[in-house]
Amino acid sequence: MMRKKLVVGNWKLHGSLAENEKLMHELVDQLKHLHNADFGICLPYPYLFQAQKILAKTPILWGAQNVSQFYDGAYTSSVSASMVAEFGCTLAIIGHSERRSYSHESNQKAVTRVKRAVDAGITPIYCVGETLAEHELGQAKSVIEEQVLALFGLDDATYAHAKALGLVIAYEPVWAIGKGQAAKPEQAQTMHQFIRALIAKRDKTFAENVRIIYGGGLTPENACTLLTMSDIDGGLVGRCSLNAIEFRRIGEVASDTKQCVVEIVEEA
């Protein structure tokens, strides 16, 4: 099964009007010749209008880094999925490890946010992954199984809509994020394969088609070894998404992994 790679930049708490304008124009220029992969950025809420203005007529998608679990109401500081959809967002990161850690977000809340995104016509990027402590205790698979199986709590109509929108799963080995390291390719492949097998318990066809992307320290230097793994369908990129050239270099690999086979053979 050949799944088109997806590379999404997570800008986290970075950006300003001037910096964003420069970076987005650079991304448009750097990615314009890469047609065999999909690309997007998820940026802070205040700048969604700017992304809509600059990226509207380009192939680059844009999205939010979260959406509220509520449709509307007395929830000060919350931002609903329907609100971000008005700015042309087609992506939303849900259940990111930093949200789960800093805001104590449960699987139930994350899945509710998935439903809100889907109801607004937004493709959720649902994040799963284990912490360093869980990794060292050998609990990675049990933690991820609980996170993935929580998605099965979606009602049938929402689940069908999520599939139609191209629900994405992002595997984040939390112990690798921001640490200047990444999971070894074989480790990452094992976990991506495990996630796909879990999804297959509910829907074998969707398991074959769902894009499972890697979100733990993807860089131009390790892109070849990671993105050539059979179950890794792209990346959720942090630091390197703030540099248009580094993001393009990752995009080049995602767009044509055949070049990596030549490089790996030559190195051997």
Backbone bond lengths (Angstrom), bond angles and torsions (degrees), N, CA, C in turn:
res aa  C-N    CA-C-N  psi(-1)  N-CA   C-N-CA  omega(-1)  CA-C   N-CA-C  phi
1 M - - - 1.458 - - 1.527 109.28 -
2 M 1.332 116.84 120.85 1.458 121.73 178.19 1.524 109.30 -97.88
3 R 1.313 115.70 110.09 1.458 121.48 178.42 1.528 108.29 -102.69
4 K 1.313 116.87 132.55 1.458 120.73 179.53 1.517 109.26 -66.14
5 K 1.309 116.74 129.02 1.453 121.44 -178.40 1.530 110.95 -65.52
6 L 1.327 115.37 149.04 1.461 123.30 177.38 1.521 108.28 -128.96
7 V 1.331 116.08 126.61 1.465 121.25 177.41 1.527 108.01 -122.62
8 V 1.334 116.27 119.35 1.461 121.85 -176.56 1.518 109.34 -121.87
9 G 1.327 116.03 129.10 1.451 121.10 176.25 1.522 110.67 -88.08
10 N 1.325 116.50 129.96 1.463 122.01 174.64 1.523 107.32 -105.90
11 W 1.329 116.42 105.24 1.460 120.75 -175.79 1.525 113.00 -76.44
12 K 1.314 117.47 -11.68 1.462 122.35 179.25 1.544 109.92 51.34
13 L 1.338 117.89 -138.25 1.465 120.47 -177.22 1.531 109.29 -94.82
14 H 1.316 115.07 64.66 1.463 121.47 179.47 1.525 108.66 -135.05
15 G 1.318 115.33 152.42 1.453 119.66 172.23 1.515 114.13 125.56
16 S 1.321 113.96 157.01 1.460 124.21 171.31 1.518 105.12 -153.39
17 L 1.308 117.56 166.37 1.469 119.50 -178.56 1.525 110.69 -56.42
18 A 1.310 117.00 -46.30 1.461 120.30 -177.04 1.529 111.76 -69.19
19 E 1.347 116.59 -46.08 1.459 120.45 179.95 1.524 111.17 -62.71
20 N 1.319 116.35 -42.84 1.459 120.72 -178.22 1.523 111.75 -62.81
21 E 1.322 115.83 -44.35 1.463 119.30 -178.19 1.519 110.24 -60.49
22 K 1.318 116.11 -45.40 1.463 120.83 179.03 1.528 110.82 -61.64
23 L 1.333 116.63 -48.52 1.469 120.68 -175.92 1.522 111.59 -66.50
24 M 1.309 117.97 -42.75 1.465 119.50 -178.65 1.520 111.93 -65.75
25 H 1.315 117.78 -40.09 1.461 119.93 176.35 1.533 110.71 -65.01
26 E 1.329 116.76 -37.71 1.466 120.41 176.53 1.526 110.88 -64.44
27 L 1.332 117.31 -41.26 1.460 120.72 179.11 1.528 111.48 -63.49
28 V 1.315 116.38 -42.57 1.471 120.31 177.53 1.521 109.54 -57.56
29 D 1.321 116.82 -44.58 1.466 121.08 -178.61 1.530 111.41 -69.21
30 Q 1.331 117.19 -42.90 1.461 120.92 -175.87 1.523 113.16 -71.02
31 L 1.324 116.66 -30.11 1.470 119.76 -174.84 1.528 113.88 -98.52
32 K 1.317 117.97 -2.01 1.465 120.71 -169.44 1.528 114.37 -63.36
33 H 1.321 117.46 -21.86 1.468 119.31 -178.80 1.534 112.67 -100.68
34 L 1.320 117.51 2.96 1.462 120.99 -178.44 1.524 108.81 -99.81
35 H 1.323 115.77 104.07 1.464 120.17 -172.12 1.526 113.74 -109.87
36 N 1.327 117.82 -4.87 1.461 119.81 -173.83 1.519 113.60 -101.66
37 A 1.324 116.26 14.21 1.466 121.49 175.54 1.526 107.69 -145.35
38 D 1.323 115.60 161.24 1.466 121.29 176.43 1.524 108.83 -102.04
39 F 1.343 115.57 145.73 1.456 120.71 -177.33 1.520 110.79 -132.56
40 G 1.330 115.25 147.66 1.455 119.85 177.29 1.512 111.17 -156.42
41 I 1.319 116.15 167.12 1.457 121.93 173.52 1.529 108.39 -133.84
42 C 1.329 116.05 144.81 1.462 121.64 173.75 1.522 106.94 -119.63
43 L 1.322 115.76 122.27 1.457 120.71 -170.69 1.521 110.79 -130.35
44 P 1.337 117.96 167.81 1.475 120.64 -178.52 1.526 112.17 -58.81
45 Y 1.318 115.01 148.51 1.464 121.58 -176.88 1.535 115.14 -48.85
46 P 1.354 119.39 -44.50 1.470 118.04 -174.45 1.523 114.54 -61.74
47 Y 1.344 116.66 -18.55 1.451 119.86 -174.88 1.525 113.66 -103.30
48 L 1.329 117.15 7.17 1.464 119.66 -179.39 1.525 111.27 -63.23
49 F 1.344 116.85 -35.34 1.464 119.55 179.00 1.523 110.06 -63.31
50 Q 1.329 116.29 -34.79 1.461 121.45 -178.61 1.533 110.58 -70.49
51 A 1.330 115.88 -40.33 1.462 119.72 177.08 1.523 110.37 -63.46
52 Q 1.334 116.23 -42.22 1.460 120.00 178.75 1.529 110.69 -60.21
53 K 1.305 116.88 -41.76 1.471 121.91 -178.37 1.525 111.74 -66.33
54 I 1.332 116.97 -42.35 1.466 120.74 -173.59 1.526 112.50 -86.90
55 L 1.336 117.50 -35.76 1.473 120.57 -171.27 1.524 114.56 -100.49
56 A 1.336 117.22 -4.18 1.467 120.76 -172.27 1.523 114.10 -55.12
57 K 1.309 118.20 -35.36 1.462 120.46 -177.24 1.527 111.95 -106.52
58 T 1.319 115.82 25.68 1.463 121.03 178.77 1.526 108.92 -120.62
59 P 1.335 117.84 167.82 1.471 120.06 177.62 1.530 113.51 -76.11
60 I 1.330 118.35 -8.64 1.462 121.14 -175.91 1.532 110.49 -76.80
61 L 1.321 115.83 126.86 1.466 122.04 178.01 1.523 109.46 -84.40
62 W 1.325 116.86 158.08 1.454 119.55 174.45 1.524 109.27 -137.58
63 G 1.336 114.08 155.43 1.452 117.78 -176.70 1.511 112.58 -159.30
64 A 1.323 114.85 -179.05 1.454 122.80 -179.17 1.526 110.01 -98.95
65 Q 1.338 115.00 162.47 1.457 120.14 -179.99 1.528 112.70 -91.74
66 N 1.328 115.64 -0.63 1.458 121.34 177.42 1.523 107.16 -177.90
67 V 1.323 117.33 166.76 1.465 122.58 168.00 1.520 107.34 -141.68
68 S 1.321 116.30 155.84 1.462 120.51 -179.54 1.529 110.96 -67.73
69 Q 1.325 115.28 154.03 1.465 119.50 173.19 1.518 111.76 -81.27
70 F 1.349 116.37 -2.43 1.462 121.66 -179.66 1.528 110.49 -108.62
71 Y 1.311 115.75 150.02 1.464 120.27 175.76 1.525 110.22 -75.71
72 D 1.338 116.48 -44.91 1.457 122.68 178.89 1.529 107.39 -167.57
73 G 1.337 117.00 -178.95 1.452 119.15 176.91 1.513 113.34 126.02
74 A 1.317 116.40 -166.37 1.465 122.83 -175.91 1.530 110.02 -86.30
75 Y 1.315 115.39 71.31 1.467 121.66 -177.53 1.525 108.62 -129.55
76 T 1.318 115.08 77.06 1.463 121.96 -175.48 1.524 111.62 -54.25
77 S 1.316 115.44 132.58 1.477 127.49 178.17 1.524 112.94 82.61
78 S 1.324 118.64 -8.04 1.463 120.61 178.71 1.531 110.75 -75.82
79 V 1.309 115.99 152.80 1.462 122.40 178.30 1.528 107.70 -130.44
80 S 1.314 116.60 121.83 1.468 120.65 -174.00 1.523 111.97 -83.20
81 A 1.324 114.64 161.03 1.454 120.76 177.55 1.528 111.58 -62.46
82 S 1.329 116.66 -38.06 1.467 119.09 179.94 1.518 111.28 -65.97
83 M 1.330 116.98 -30.53 1.470 120.20 177.61 1.526 111.40 -66.69
84 V 1.331 116.71 -47.92 1.466 118.43 -178.18 1.534 110.72 -70.03
85 A 1.332 116.31 -28.54 1.459 119.55 177.89 1.519 111.33 -62.82
86 E 1.337 116.85 -29.34 1.459 120.51 178.58 1.521 112.38 -65.55
87 F 1.328 116.80 -18.47 1.458 121.21 177.82 1.532 111.73 -98.06
88 G 1.324 115.44 17.20 1.457 120.12 175.29 1.508 115.31 80.89
89 C 1.337 117.02 10.38 1.467 119.60 179.43 1.519 110.70 -63.75
90 T 1.307 115.81 133.90 1.466 120.38 174.04 1.523 111.29 -119.17
91 L 1.344 116.80 0.38 1.463 122.31 179.23 1.525 109.98 -131.08
92 A 1.321 116.32 150.91 1.462 121.00 171.36 1.522 108.65 -150.85
93 I 1.315 116.29 127.36 1.460 121.32 175.42 1.531 107.88 -78.10
94 I 1.321 116.11 128.50 1.469 121.47 -177.96 1.523 109.28 -125.91
95 G 1.335 116.51 134.03 1.461 120.46 174.85 1.512 114.45 71.69
96 H 1.345 116.79 27.42 1.465 119.32 178.72 1.527 109.74 -57.69
97 S 1.309 116.57 148.97 1.464 120.87 -176.18 1.525 112.19 -57.23
98 E 1.336 116.69 -33.71 1.463 118.81 179.36 1.526 111.07 -69.97
99 R 1.320 116.82 -33.02 1.471 120.32 174.76 1.527 109.97 -69.86
100 R 1.312 116.30 -43.08 1.470 119.80 -179.75 1.531 110.36 -63.15
101 S 1.343 116.15 -37.02 1.459 120.55 -177.32 1.523 112.16 -80.98
102 Y 1.330 117.60 -56.07 1.463 120.79 -173.30 1.525 112.51 -73.67
103 S 1.330 116.75 -33.36 1.470 119.90 -176.62 1.523 112.74 -109.03
104 H 1.337 115.95 7.83 1.468 121.54 177.47 1.532 111.08 52.55
105 E 1.319 115.53 44.62 1.464 119.97 -177.46 1.524 110.59 -77.05
106 S 1.298 116.40 124.78 1.460 122.05 -178.65 1.523 110.84 -83.39
107 N 1.329 115.55 165.79 1.461 120.14 174.79 1.525 110.85 -59.07
108 Q 1.327 115.36 -39.85 1.466 119.70 -178.81 1.527 111.27 -61.97
109 K 1.330 117.23 -44.55 1.461 120.33 178.68 1.521 110.81 -65.06
110 A 1.325 116.08 -41.40 1.463 119.61 -179.47 1.528 110.82 -62.17
111 V 1.312 116.27 -43.23 1.463 119.25 -179.82 1.530 110.97 -67.83
112 T 1.329 116.99 -34.09 1.469 119.48 174.93 1.518 110.28 -62.84
113 R 1.321 116.77 -39.25 1.471 120.76 176.69 1.531 110.80 -64.94
114 V 1.331 116.12 -37.19 1.466 119.51 174.93 1.523 109.80 -57.61
115 K 1.322 116.19 -45.68 1.466 120.10 179.89 1.524 111.04 -61.32
116 R 1.325 117.51 -43.17 1.467 120.30 -179.61 1.528 110.48 -63.41
117 A 1.330 117.03 -40.82 1.460 120.35 178.26 1.525 110.85 -62.39
118 V 1.318 115.32 -47.05 1.466 120.50 -179.28 1.523 110.90 -61.71
119 D 1.321 116.76 -42.41 1.462 120.41 179.09 1.525 111.90 -60.46
120 A 1.346 116.31 -27.55 1.462 121.08 179.66 1.533 112.21 -91.86
121 G 1.336 116.54 3.80 1.462 120.16 178.80 1.515 113.81 79.92
122 I 1.327 116.50 22.75 1.465 122.46 -177.63 1.532 109.58 -106.06
123 T 1.326 116.62 136.89 1.464 121.42 177.75 1.519 110.19 -78.30
124 P 1.334 117.95 118.76 1.466 119.52 178.60 1.533 110.56 -79.74
125 I 1.324 114.61 140.90 1.465 121.53 167.88 1.524 104.92 -107.15
126 Y 1.315 115.99 96.70 1.467 122.19 -172.28 1.525 109.25 -88.84
127 C 1.338 115.94 119.12 1.457 121.36 -173.83 1.521 112.36 -95.17
128 V 1.321 114.90 137.85 1.462 121.55 175.52 1.527 108.08 -135.90
129 G 1.320 116.11 156.14 1.462 118.31 178.05 1.515 111.71 162.89
130 E 1.330 115.02 163.52 1.460 121.30 -175.67 1.527 111.08 -107.71
131 T 1.337 116.03 150.62 1.456 121.83 176.53 1.533 109.69 -79.10
132 L 1.335 115.36 173.46 1.463 120.00 177.89 1.521 110.86 -60.87
133 A 1.335 116.61 -44.98 1.469 119.42 -179.45 1.520 111.33 -61.38
134 E 1.332 116.34 -43.84 1.470 120.68 179.46 1.521 110.85 -65.70
135 H 1.322 115.86 -37.43 1.469 121.01 178.93 1.523 110.21 -63.98
136 E 1.331 116.19 -46.06 1.466 120.22 -176.92 1.524 112.27 -70.05
137 L 1.336 116.50 -25.58 1.470 120.38 178.93 1.527 112.43 -87.68
138 G 1.341 116.29 1.73 1.458 119.95 179.40 1.517 113.53 74.25
139 Q 1.337 116.51 25.01 1.461 121.02 -175.99 1.529 113.32 -100.62
140 A 1.322 117.03 6.91 1.468 120.40 -173.28 1.526 112.42 -53.66
141 K 1.307 117.36 -50.76 1.466 120.08 -174.97 1.524 111.79 -67.61
142 S 1.311 118.40 -37.32 1.461 119.28 -179.67 1.524 110.66 -68.95
143 V 1.338 117.57 -37.50 1.465 121.20 177.88 1.526 110.25 -65.28
144 I 1.307 116.08 -46.87 1.467 120.19 -178.08 1.523 110.66 -67.87
145 E 1.321 116.66 -37.04 1.464 118.90 177.75 1.525 110.80 -59.90
146 E 1.318 117.32 -42.65 1.454 121.00 178.81 1.530 111.19 -63.52
147 Q 1.323 116.11 -40.71 1.464 120.47 -179.38 1.532 111.40 -67.72
148 V 1.319 116.70 -43.63 1.469 120.47 -178.78 1.528 110.89 -70.11
149 L 1.316 116.93 -44.71 1.465 119.91 -177.66 1.522 111.97 -65.65
150 A 1.333 117.07 -21.14 1.468 119.98 175.85 1.529 110.64 -60.19
151 L 1.333 116.49 -30.26 1.463 120.08 178.17 1.526 111.93 -63.16
152 F 1.317 116.19 -25.27 1.465 119.39 -179.70 1.523 111.20 -69.06
153 G 1.341 116.08 -9.98 1.455 119.87 176.35 1.518 113.30 -76.77
154 L 1.323 117.52 -8.25 1.461 120.61 176.00 1.528 109.52 -64.66
155 D 1.327 116.25 140.04 1.456 118.63 175.90 1.526 109.38 -65.98
156 D 1.321 116.73 161.17 1.466 121.39 -173.68 1.521 113.15 -58.17
157 A 1.334 116.86 -39.90 1.470 120.12 -178.36 1.525 110.83 -66.62
158 T 1.330 117.06 -43.56 1.466 120.54 179.40 1.515 110.68 -66.95
159 Y 1.334 116.15 -40.75 1.458 120.44 179.09 1.531 110.38 -60.89
160 A 1.316 117.01 -43.94 1.466 120.99 179.24 1.528 110.52 -63.88
161 H 1.339 116.16 -40.09 1.466 120.60 179.38 1.529 110.12 -67.34
162 A 1.326 116.71 -39.86 1.463 121.08 178.43 1.524 110.59 -60.83
163 K 1.309 116.35 -43.12 1.473 120.14 177.41 1.515 110.71 -62.11
164 A 1.326 116.50 -43.16 1.463 120.31 -178.98 1.533 111.22 -63.50
165 L 1.336 116.06 -33.28 1.464 120.59 179.66 1.529 112.18 -80.13
166 G 1.325 116.80 -10.37 1.462 120.14 179.46 1.511 113.71 84.38
167 L 1.347 116.53 43.55 1.458 121.13 176.70 1.527 110.90 -40.81
168 V 1.337 115.74 132.89 1.461 122.45 -179.02 1.527 108.59 -114.48
169 I 1.329 117.15 141.61 1.456 122.45 172.76 1.526 107.58 -108.78
170 A 1.329 116.83 133.60 1.463 120.90 175.51 1.519 108.99 -114.81
171 Y 1.325 117.06 121.95 1.460 120.89 175.80 1.531 109.00 -90.41
172 E 1.328 115.82 118.86 1.459 122.14 178.82 1.531 110.19 -115.66
173 P 1.299 118.57 103.25 1.462 118.33 169.45 1.533 106.62 -73.10
174 V 1.328 117.05 100.71 1.457 121.59 -170.50 1.524 111.34 -57.99
175 W 1.332 116.40 -30.94 1.457 121.32 -178.96 1.532 112.61 -66.97
176 A 1.341 116.63 -13.00 1.466 120.17 -179.55 1.519 112.81 -101.32
177 I 1.324 117.92 -20.52 1.461 121.00 -172.93 1.520 110.85 -68.91
178 G 1.335 115.05 126.56 1.458 120.73 177.02 1.514 114.64 69.76
179 K 1.329 117.20 9.82 1.456 120.45 -177.53 1.535 112.27 -102.35
180 G 1.344 116.42 2.74 1.457 119.82 -178.97 1.513 112.45 73.81
181 Q 1.321 116.67 17.73 1.453 120.62 178.14 1.517 108.75 -138.21
182 A 1.301 116.31 167.75 1.459 121.00 176.36 1.516 107.54 -137.05
183 A 1.319 115.39 163.81 1.463 118.64 173.18 1.524 108.44 -62.91
184 K 1.312 116.57 147.81 1.458 119.50 174.27 1.523 108.07 -63.10
185 P 1.328 117.72 146.84 1.471 120.05 -177.06 1.521 113.16 -51.17
186 E 1.329 117.02 -41.11 1.457 120.32 -178.85 1.526 111.10 -68.16
187 Q 1.347 116.75 -35.94 1.466 120.36 176.40 1.523 110.28 -63.80
188 A 1.332 115.38 -48.02 1.463 120.41 -178.56 1.526 110.70 -62.65
189 Q 1.322 116.57 -42.84 1.460 120.52 179.82 1.522 110.90 -61.75
190 T 1.328 116.87 -42.46 1.461 120.79 179.55 1.524 111.05 -59.24
191 M 1.330 116.81 -42.32 1.459 120.00 -178.76 1.527 111.87 -72.72
192 H 1.301 117.63 -38.49 1.464 120.52 177.43 1.535 109.90 -64.40
193 Q 1.312 116.24 -41.98 1.467 121.07 178.33 1.530 110.22 -63.28
194 F 1.326 116.45 -39.41 1.460 122.24 178.35 1.527 110.49 -63.24
195 I 1.325 116.76 -44.41 1.469 121.18 178.85 1.524 110.30 -61.92
196 R 1.315 116.56 -42.77 1.473 119.94 179.79 1.529 110.54 -63.33
197 A 1.321 116.40 -38.31 1.467 120.03 178.97 1.522 110.91 -66.48
198 L 1.335 117.25 -35.65 1.461 120.49 177.29 1.525 110.97 -64.18
199 I 1.317 116.29 -43.75 1.462 120.74 179.42 1.525 110.41 -64.00
200 A 1.326 115.49 -35.27 1.462 120.02 -179.34 1.526 112.26 -63.76
201 K 1.331 117.30 -20.36 1.460 119.84 177.81 1.525 111.10 -63.72
202 R 1.334 116.34 -28.21 1.466 119.54 177.80 1.517 110.92 -99.04
203 D 1.336 116.59 -38.08 1.465 119.13 -170.54 1.526 109.56 -153.86
204 K 1.315 117.13 98.00 1.463 121.61 -176.80 1.520 112.13 -63.29
205 T 1.313 116.45 -39.63 1.461 119.78 -178.68 1.519 110.80 -64.33
206 F 1.338 116.58 -45.62 1.457 119.69 179.99 1.525 110.31 -65.76
207 A 1.320 117.22 -36.77 1.464 120.67 178.97 1.522 111.29 -58.75
208 E 1.322 116.47 -34.79 1.457 120.15 179.37 1.526 112.24 -73.07
209 N 1.333 116.10 -25.05 1.462 120.07 -174.06 1.524 114.49 -104.76
210 V 1.324 118.43 -22.20 1.465 120.45 -175.95 1.529 110.18 -64.61
211 R 1.334 115.32 138.81 1.454 119.79 177.61 1.532 109.38 -89.39
212 I 1.329 114.79 121.97 1.455 122.27 178.15 1.523 106.33 -111.31
213 I 1.322 116.47 112.46 1.458 120.53 -173.39 1.530 110.62 -108.08
214 Y 1.313 115.22 157.91 1.468 121.36 -174.76 1.525 110.54 -98.22
215 G 1.328 117.03 130.67 1.452 120.69 -176.43 1.508 114.56 -128.11
216 G 1.319 117.78 46.43 1.463 119.03 -178.47 1.508 113.80 -136.93
217 G 1.325 117.08 68.22 1.457 119.67 176.46 1.518 113.92 86.68
218 L 1.336 117.31 39.45 1.464 120.68 176.95 1.525 109.23 -75.32
219 T 1.325 116.69 128.15 1.465 122.98 -177.82 1.525 109.42 -135.52
220 P 1.332 117.73 168.43 1.467 119.34 175.17 1.526 111.81 -59.87
221 E 1.337 116.57 -29.86 1.454 120.35 -176.77 1.528 113.14 -73.22
222 N 1.330 118.25 -32.40 1.466 118.89 -178.82 1.532 113.10 -108.77
223 A 1.326 116.78 3.29 1.466 120.38 -176.47 1.528 111.80 -59.14
224 C 1.317 117.39 -41.72 1.467 119.56 -178.02 1.521 112.03 -62.94
225 T 1.323 116.74 -45.47 1.460 118.64 -176.27 1.525 111.83 -70.96
226 L 1.336 116.90 -30.59 1.462 119.62 -178.99 1.526 112.46 -85.14
227 L 1.316 116.96 -46.23 1.472 119.84 -172.82 1.525 113.57 -77.25
228 T 1.324 117.48 -7.58 1.465 119.80 173.92 1.530 111.63 -89.59
229 M 1.323 117.58 -5.55 1.463 120.22 174.77 1.529 109.19 -68.20
230 S 1.325 116.88 140.34 1.468 121.21 -168.81 1.519 114.86 -64.28
231 D 1.342 118.23 -26.56 1.459 120.07 -176.85 1.528 113.22 -107.55
232 I 1.329 117.71 6.78 1.459 121.56 178.14 1.527 108.27 -99.80
233 D 1.320 115.99 113.87 1.467 121.53 -169.10 1.527 114.04 -106.85
234 G 1.327 115.97 23.82 1.448 119.69 178.80 1.512 110.19 137.61
235 G 1.340 116.15 -158.65 1.451 118.70 -175.67 1.513 114.20 -149.61
236 L 1.326 114.68 151.15 1.457 123.13 168.24 1.521 104.41 -104.37
237 V 1.317 116.50 107.11 1.464 122.71 -166.28 1.520 110.55 -104.28
238 G 1.324 116.71 128.60 1.451 121.27 178.76 1.516 112.02 -93.90
239 R 1.314 117.04 -96.95 1.465 122.90 -173.43 1.524 113.31 -51.51
240 C 1.314 117.30 -44.51 1.463 119.87 -175.66 1.520 113.68 -72.05
241 S 1.327 117.38 -9.66 1.460 119.23 177.58 1.523 111.58 -79.38
242 L 1.330 116.43 -9.72 1.466 120.89 179.34 1.520 111.71 -91.82
243 N 1.316 116.13 3.11 1.461 122.44 177.91 1.527 107.60 -128.12
244 A 1.320 116.67 113.46 1.467 120.49 -172.30 1.524 112.39 -61.10
245 I 1.321 117.66 -36.12 1.468 120.22 -178.40 1.525 110.56 -71.01
246 E 1.326 116.83 -43.61 1.469 119.10 178.37 1.521 110.70 -64.76
247 F 1.320 116.99 -39.74 1.463 120.57 178.47 1.528 109.90 -64.10
248 R 1.327 117.06 -40.67 1.460 120.23 178.07 1.527 110.99 -63.05
249 R 1.326 116.98 -40.38 1.470 119.87 -179.19 1.523 110.82 -62.33
250 I 1.329 116.99 -39.36 1.465 120.11 174.00 1.524 109.39 -65.24
251 G 1.334 115.88 -42.28 1.458 121.15 179.44 1.516 112.93 -61.34
252 E 1.328 116.99 -35.39 1.464 120.51 178.55 1.525 110.96 -62.91
253 V 1.308 116.26 -40.07 1.466 120.25 177.41 1.520 110.29 -66.83
254 A 1.336 116.03 -45.88 1.460 119.86 179.99 1.514 111.57 -60.98
255 S 1.318 116.27 -35.06 1.454 121.65 -177.76 1.521 112.56 -76.44
256 D 1.345 117.17 -25.82 1.466 120.34 -177.84 1.521 109.41 -152.77
257 T 1.326 116.79 85.93 1.457 120.05 -179.18 1.523 112.65 -73.66
258 K 1.334 117.82 -11.62 1.462 120.22 179.57 1.522 111.31 -61.76
259 Q 1.338 117.05 -31.75 1.453 120.74 179.04 1.523 110.62 -61.53
260 C 1.339 116.56 -28.47 1.456 120.62 -178.25 1.520 111.93 -70.30
261 V 1.310 116.45 -35.03 1.463 120.16 179.89 1.519 109.69 -60.01
262 V 1.315 116.46 -42.16 1.472 121.55 178.82 1.515 109.80 -63.73
263 E 1.349 117.32 -44.97 1.457 121.41 -178.58 1.520 111.15 -63.56
264 I 1.333 117.08 -42.87 1.452 120.93 -178.31 1.524 110.75 -65.95
265 V 1.322 117.49 -40.72 1.471 121.96 177.58 1.508 110.66 -62.79
266 E 1.346 116.83 -43.95 1.457 121.13 -179.36 1.519 111.42 -63.57
267 E 1.338 116.42 -40.21 1.451 120.29 180.00 1.519 110.76 -66.54
268 A 1.343 116.03 -37.25 1.457 120.79 179.36 1.527 111.03 -64.68
